[in-house]
Amino acid sequence: MRMLDYRLAGVIGVALTLVTVAASADTVYLKDGSQLKGSVETLSRHKLKVKTHFAGMLKIDRKKVAGISTNKPVPVKLHGGKRTATRLHYNAQTHVQHARRMGGGSASKKQKVQIAEITAIRPQAISKQKRMARAKKFTLPGYETNSSLSQVNWSGNGRFGLNGSTGNSKNMNITAAVSALRNTGLTRLHLLASVNRATTNGNQTEADYLGQATYERDISKHWYLFGEQSLERDKFQNYSLRSRSLVGPGYFVIRQRRLIFKLHTGLGYEYTKYYDTGKTNNALAASAGWHYAELFGNYLKLSDDFDIYPQLTNAPSRNFSLKNVFAASVPIANSSVWAISAQVENDYNNSPRKSSIDKLDTIYSLALQRSF
């Protein structure tokens, strides 16, 4: 009997809680006759945001809204620019929207309005959201820390370039790359895949394929730890496969929205298999380098990545390689997703496998880039 009383009390408690939530909620009436209970967060020119208990934050096309009722006064901007604290009420039977503007003390004034006359609900919050959206648009990936990023954020871009010539010589060059960044504020996962191919008079003169994954985890505002794995295939550098696995610390020298400069150093393992003989080489490897990125105004982005890789167990002063990638991008017609990207990549191998291979390999590319 006592157990039954406890269960009955629990059911009554839950029911009272649901009734209280429903009674205190705002109501949105849609033109199709349906209703939404929740908290009206903002109403802008195009969207209504409602926070619900069953589906979280919902964004509704304003054209679908017939009327709004709020359980208390909210900041409202009416047609003509007037702002006031207003309690909204919509009569679903007569399809009439009312606004009760609150005056000093208990004074209030009720008037009939059209939903179209309500320019905005919580206009200051809308302005803040716009400022935040603009700041995010002009914020470098990787700037956000664990305290400034509230949810997992994916970003990245794809770039594709093609050029050629005919006549005295026939040339065809293709460059393509896809990069992605998963940022939680505390950790960052960078993914990269790229290909560069070129032919001259029907003969292949370049064939470079690269895949790379880098994981970073902040241990303070400036210090972080990283792990990196790269796989590369370059016929004309005589690499059937070159694999590097590295771990180590890094340090943000500058970490601002529009300027990032960080240093890193690591230790790991390098495995190389050669095209000409099929032989392999294994070595303990090290790395050191930097990453620089900066936004100039609303248009120009510059970046530079430099790394040196000495083979510690194989005469490192003679057996080392360098890599530097400098890139610049400019948006097309102020687009937030489309840009023209120019890139110069230098690969230097101090001791190539064959004397016929140049120590320095430079790739120039101009490509169309789309961000996501």
Secondary structure, DSSP 8 states (H G I E B T S, - for coil): -HHHHHHHHHHHHHHHHHHHHHHHSEEEEETTS-EEEEEEEEE-SSEEEEEETTTEEEEEEGGGEEEEE-SS-EEEEETTS-EEEEEEEEETTTTEEEEEEE-STT-EEEEEE-GGGEEEESHHHHHHHHHHHHHHHTS-TT---TTT--S-EEEEEEEEEEEEE-SSS-EEEEEEEEEEEEE-SSEEEEEEEEEEEEEETTEEEEEEEEEEEEEEEESSSSEEEEEEEEEEEEGGGTEEEEEEEEEEEEEEEEE-SSEEEEEEEEEEEEEEEETTT--EEEEEEEEEEEEEEEEETTTEEEEEEEEEEEBTTS-TTTSEEEEEEEEEEEESTT-SSEEEEEEEEEEEESS-SSTTS-SEEEEEEEEEEEE-
